[in-house]
Amino acid sequence: MRSPRARLHLLASRAHKWLAIVVGAQLLLWFASGALMSFLPIDRVHGDHLVDRTTVMPLNPGVGLAVPSEYLRSVGEPVQSITIRMLGSKPVAEVLTAKGVTLVDAITASPLPPLDAGGAEEIARDAWRGTARPATRATLVANASAEYRGALPAWRVAFADPDATRVFIPVSTGRIAAVRTKTWRLYDFF
């Protein structure tokens, strides 16, 4: 039979061993995730090598745009800002109000219908930088998920490429809000 002092020593020894294993495993995971995050280029994580979110299409100077007061009248509520930009090949006015963004035809000043699946696929394909044009499929996302937490509802345009690229485009703006790839999912996991 062991003395109380020997039992206490044995208990302390076992506790120390298990505590070292738990802390060591956690340190190993921290080191591995930190190394992964250091070695992966952030542009690759963001999918910048596959989808171009920065190119801005210039407005055609010969197009007659509506005056700002027509955009205000079209929306029918106090406006915080108006941004004129291209959406595909069409000039649009992005009108921001307290209720959110409304897209208005920049020439006729009439509100545009919400972005549909075909329009979202066209926006994503136009931004594609890859060498081959993989097939796309648009799905409407109504709830926030681990993969996308931006403005909703949004279109998730899935590319059939080796990186399993997903492009998220809010219905309200028609702008690419997020790009998710296998690399991003690995990075996010860690």
Secondary structure, 3 states (H helix, E strand, C coil): CCCHHHHHHHHHHHHHHHHHHHHHHHHHHHHHHHHHHHHCCHHHHHCCCCECCCCCCCCCCCCCCCCHHHHHHHHCCCEEEEEEEEECCEEEEEEEECCEEEEEECCCCCECCCCCHHHHHHHHHHHECCCCCCCEEEEEECCCCCCCCCCCCEEEEEECCCCCCEEEEECCCCCCCEEECHHHHHHHHC
